[in-house]
Amino acid sequence: MNKKEAKAKAKDLISSGVPKSEVFTRLSGQGVRDRPLARLIASTADPYLCDIHDRKVNAVITIMFIQAALALLIGFIAGSTIGPNARWVVGGLSALIPLLFAWGFYNHLAGA
């Protein structure tokens, strides 16, 4: 079994309600080393917890969009003192960071 198959099986088992420790014991020794398997299982989002924290995630995403708009405005103003094209570069890069965080929270990625 390769990593993609292990990730798909882990996601199916976790979404069916099997505890993560049980998923690890079921999938260990089937071709994927234990450390990458544990990382795959740990980074898989639990659907029950996602449903519980849905409002909180939406609030964080809203705050990130407001922060991105403010960063774009401030970056635009700060970049206009540098040059005519720098305002778009500085503003866009400043707004990109909060938007990437919002994307990570929306997709329930552990790296966010």
HELIX and SHEET records of a PDB file:
HELIX    1   1 LYS A    3  SER A   15  1                                  13    
HELIX    2   2 LYS A   20  LEU A   27  1                                   8    
HELIX    3   3 ASP A   34  SER A   43  1                                  10    
HELIX    4   4 PRO A   47  ILE A   52  1                                   6    
HELIX    5   5 ASP A   54  SER A   80  1                                  27    
HELIX    6   6 ALA A   86  TYR A  106  1                                  21    
END                                                                             
